[in-house]
Amino acid sequence: MSPRFSEQGIYVRLGSTNRRAGPEILAEMQRSIAGLSFDQLPYPDLSSEDLDPARVQRFFKQSGREDNAKHLESLGVLIAHAGRLVPSHGGLILFGRDAVRRRVFPDAAVSCARFRGTDKVDFLDRVALDDETVLEVIEDVFKFIRRNTRLAARITGVRREDIPEYPEIALREVLVNAIAHADYSLTGMRIRVAIYADRLEVENPGMLPFGMTLDDFKAGVSRIRNRVIARVMRELGLLEEWGTGYRRVLEDCRAGGYPPPEWQELGPALRVVFRPHPLTLASTEDDTINDTVNDTVNDTVNDRQRWFLAQLRQGNRVTWREIVQQYQVSESTAKRDIADLQAKQLVEFVGAPKTGRYRLREQP
């Protein structure tokens, strides 16, 4: 890659296209020339005290390492600067105290949304996971995905196998890579997980690293954008640096009968698009119920009730207690939510009072 100068500014060759180099691209070019990644840069106005000790201790426990500052230095979480140890950008993104992290890197976070149709018009569910670092959000992202996607059933002999709408191992691989390779120097952009009626998208800020194309990526070429973040994730067993992620994603999709995902470069962002498992599209179970529920949900059902209905569609046994746990509301509020759904004739209770369950009500 080499810059090209014109009257309109500086252009760089990225993949198969020429792109105008804005301030962010020029800054990354300078870091690349200096052999540094953005997350390796020091934050001289702060100190090691701005790292959250509970997060640091949890990392050492999970990685099996001895808790000491020397190892944080070797990872690049702490950097010697002007005679003292200060946190790096990556250290703050992964381990910073909440108040400092939100102030310095407010966009180093993950947002999730479920839309009613195939575009970003009607929200059915959404959450911004700002209270957790990008290292902590993985399980909560999957809780969101599970409560907003369907399950199909496949019967093999006498056994029932539940088929998630999207491949969880491949999704986890893509999410981990989005966290590891996002460009955290960009402002106003964050990692996003968006679920539509016909697809699921994982998008992270930042194009492929300089010198890489999608063909290189698919061929197994590995280039780390965030060296500090990658080292920490590698020690936790979340990431490896051998460029096999693309192959593992395809293998998981192929083994589970899922369509292969599509990687898209969209200016300053990289997006991976997953399509549903064919069985979840072919399944007719509860289709009439779901159509009626969705029509009602769009206008007259609150977020807690949408979640409750989604759990029932997936075959989960839920009561008012799960609403209280999920949304931290009172018992009376949760019971009122369910009573309202019953009054709307969307759900019904079947069985004995102590052992029965709620289910979606069949529609005429």
Buried (B, 14 or more C-beta within 10 A) or exposed (E): EEEEEEEEEBBBBBBEEEBEBEEBBBEBBEBBEEEEBBBBBBBEEBEBEBBBEEBBEBBBEEBEBEEEEEBBBEBBBBBEBEEEBBBBBBBBBBBBBEEBBBEBBEBBBBBBBBBBEEEEEEEBBBBEBBEBBBBBBBEBBBEBBBBBBBBBEEEEEEEEEEBBBBBBBBBBBBBBBBBBBBBBBBEEBBBBBBBBEEBBBBBBBBBBBBEBBBEBBEEEBBBBBBBBBBBBBBBBEBBBBEBEBBEEBBEBBEEBEBBEBEBEBEEBBBBBBBBBBEBBEEBEEBEEBBEBBBEBBBEEBEBBBBBBBBBBBBEBEBBBEBBBEBBEBEEEEBBBBBEBBBEBEBBBBEEEEEEEEBBBBEEE
